[in-house]
């Protein structure tokens, strides 16, 4: 039998798995619809100049590029947040906020294949445009939990932090500009050993390590200057609160996050199955300044998490909505 290769970081999905993935996305779609999030689809290809408005460096988000017949740079989308920001600025330039959009789409990352990372990812997510913090963030977290619950996921937790906390701490600690990018990169990679080494080598304030490693319940906010996180906590329902673990060292690679950021963890998967946060400055770069928040769920990782327990498998393979 002749075996024809496919690009590393991609895969074929066969009928049995496809049925399971469709069951997941249909349950999430039902939740998005119930909460008023209209589904949108954007081109897989965007002009490079449009995506560059997001202000994300190539080193932060590796992308695939090509040229069209006019010599314009085209880019395979690497997330859905930026295309939806472009969509809002062009197709909803005068629409009254808040605007609610949901999506199910593939995104593409130019990763090194030897690291075993996928180049093509199926994501499901929402973007809530024009809803300020903390109200909008509370809504996004609630929709996230309802969607994950609908798929049958049971043991997940949400790490919640603030993208603005660590930059402010670096200001307080007098961190030189030359060290800031390195500190944030180590923190985003969750490399606390490397972070400790850099702090010791550069003789920086030890608070930069202690804050980065602080996690726990709402009590950890007693020593953190992030009042919006406490307000957010007070707005959440009890079933959402019980999922939350505050993580003061949580930051994101992408530079457009401005406030609360969050990740979803499940014991069956060794990496976050969902990520999100506030990006209150991004829409302004596209011509319509509006606060915003959103999240993206990695459907393949969610599938793995559901397959990790018999309870998850039962919900996944069932035909009735929960």
N, C-alpha and C positions, 0 to 999 in steps of 0.2 A: 504494500500500500504506500502510495506517495504521500508524504507529509509536507504540506506547504506551510511555511512559517508565517506568523503574524508579528507585527512590531512588538517588541518587549514593552511591558507596561500596559498591554491591552489584552482582551480575552474575548472568546466567543461565549455567548450565553445560550444554553440549550433549553428546550421547552419546559422541563420540570422546574428548573430554577427560574425561568422567565415567568411562569405562573405564580411562583412565590413572590418574586419581586413586584409583580403587578398587584398581588393582594396587599402588599405593604403600601404601595403608592396610592391605591384606591382608598384605603382606610385613611391615609393622611389627607388625600384630596377632599374627602368627605368632611374632615375637621376644618380644613381651610375654608371650604365653602360655607360651613355653618357659622364661621366667624367673619364672614364678609370679605374674604380675600379672593379677588377675581384672578383666575389663572391667565398668565401671559406667556408668550413665547417670543424670544428675540433671535436675531441671526446668530448662527454659530461663528460667523466671521464678523469682526468689527474693524473699522479703520484704526490703525495704531495710534493716530493722533487723538482719537476720541478716548481710548483707554488710558493714554498718557495723562489726560486731565486729572485722573485719580491721584496722581502724584506718587505712584508706587514704583520704586526702582526695579530694574530687571533682576537685581540680586535678591529682591524680596519676593518676586513672583516670576519665575522663569516662564517664558511664553514661546509659542510657535509663531513664526512670522513668514510671510510670503508677499509677493507683489502681484497686483492686478495688471490688466492690460494697459493702464495709464501710468504705471510706475508707482502707484500709491501703495503704502505698506498696509497689509491686512494682517490681522492677528486673530488666532483662535481664542475665543473667550476663555479666561482663566477663572472667572467667577460670574455670578449673575447680578451682584450688587451694582457694579459699574454700568453694565448695559441697561439696567432698570433706571438708574440715575439719568442716563442719556434719554431713555424713553420718556421719563417724567418731564424733563426740560423741553422736549420737542413736541410730544403728543398731548401732554397735560399741562401746558404752560400757564393756563388760566384756570384750571380746575381747582375747586375749593378743597383744601385739605381737611381732614386726613385722607390719604389715599392708601388703599390696601391691595397688594398684589401677591399672588402665590405663583410658584413655578415648579416644574419637574424638568430638568435639563441636564445634558452632559456638559462638563467643562474639561479643559485640557491643560496639563502641566508638563513642561519640558523638564522631567526629572532624570537623574542618573539611573539607568536600569539596574545596575548592580546593587542598588539599595533596596530593590524589591518594591518600589513604590509604583502605584498605577499612574499612567499618563492620561487615561480617560476615566472620569468619575461621574457617576450619576448622583445628582443632588436634588433634594426637595427642600423648599424653603419659602419664606415670606419676607416681604419688605413692607414696613409700616412707615409711610412718608407723611411728615407734617404733625406728628404726635410728639410732644416734648417729653423730657424725662421729669419725673420718674414714671408718669402714667403710661406712656407708650412702651417703656421697657417692661412694666408689669404685664401689659397685654401680650407682648411678644413671648415672654416666659410662660405665660398661661397657655397660649396657643401651642407652644413647643411641647409642654407637658401633656396637653390633651392629645396631640398628634402621636406622641410616643406611646402614651397609654392605649390609644386606639389600636396600635399594631400588636399589643400584647407584651411590650417590654415592661419589666417590673422592678428590676434591681438597680436602675440607673440613678446617678446623682449629677447635680449641676454645680460645677465650680464657677463661682461668681466673683469678679474683681472689678477694678477700674483702670482703664488705660491711662488716665491722667495722674494716678497716684504716684507711680515710680518716677516719671519725669519731674514732678514737683519735689519729690524726695531728693533727686539728684541736684536740683537747684539749691535746696536747703543744705545739702552736704558739700556744696561747692565742687562738684565733679567737673573736671576739665572737659571741654568739648571733644577733645581727641579720644576720650574714654567712653563717651556716652553710647555711641553706636555699638561698641563691643559689649557693654553691660546689657543693653536691651536685647542683643542677639542671643547672648547666653541665657538670659531670662526667658525669652520666647522659646528657646530650645529646652527649657527646664533643666539646664546644666548647672546645678547649684555648686557642684565641685569646681567647675571651671570658673563660676562666678566668684566663689570664695578665693580661688587662686589669684584672680585678677585684682580683687579688692586688696589682698595682702601685698601683691607685688607693687601696686600703685599707691599703697598706704592710704586707702580711702576709708571713709567713715564706716564702721562696722554695722551701722543701721541699714546699710544697703543690702546686707545679707540677712539680717534678722527679719526685716519686713518682707523680703522676698520669700522667706520660708514660713511665713505665718498663715496658718489655715485653721479653720474651725467654725464654730457656730457664730451666731450674731454677736456674741460677747467680744469677738476680736475687733469689732468696729469701735469699741470703747477707746482704743488707742490709735485709731486711724482717722485722718482728716477727710473723710468721704461721706458727708451728710446725706448725699443723694442715695447712697447705698442703703442707709438706714431707712430713709423714706420709702425706698423701693420695697424693702423687706416688710414694712408695715402695710403696704398695699397688696401684698400677695395673699392668696387664700392659704389655709392651713395645709392642704394637700400639696401645694407647690412649695411652700416653705420647707416641708420635711425633706424635699429633694435637694435643697440648697446647702452647699458648703462654701463659706467665704474663703477666697484665696487671694491674699493681698499681693502676691507675686505674679498674678496672671496678667500677661500682656500678649499682644498679637503681633505677628510679623508685619501685617499690612499697616501702613502708616496713616490710614484715614480714620481709624477708630479714635473716639474722643472721650467717651464716658464708660458706662458699664460694659464689660465684656464677659462672655461666659462660654463654657465648654461642657459637653455632656460625656460622662464616663459610664462604662458598664463593665463589670468584672470579667465578662467573657471576651472582651476586646482590649488589646494593649495600646490603643490610641483613641483619642476623642472620636465619638461617632457624630457629633454635631458641634458647630461653633457659631457664635454670633456676637452682636454688640451694637453700640450706638456709633453713628458716624454723622454727627450734626453739621460738619463742615463740607461734606462731599458734594451735596446737591448744589451748593453755591459755586463750585468749580464748573458746573454745567449750566449755570445761568439762572437757577431758581433756588435761592437759599431757603432751605427748609430743614428742620431737625428730622432725624430718621433713625430707625433701628430695624434689625433683621436677623435672621439666622439661616443656616444651611445645614441640612442633615445629609450625611454620607449614606446613601441607601444601601450600598454594598456592605458597609460596616454594620449598619443596623441589621441587615439580613444575617450576618455572622453572629451578632449578639443574640438575636432571636433564636437562632439554631443552637445556641449554647445551653439552653435549658429545655426540658420537656414541656414546661408550661409555655415557653415562648413558641415552641414548635406547634403546640396545639392551637394557639391563637393565630399563628401564621398560616396554617393550612386550612383553618376553618373557613366556611363560606358565609357565615353570618357576621354582621357588624357587631362589635361589642356594645 
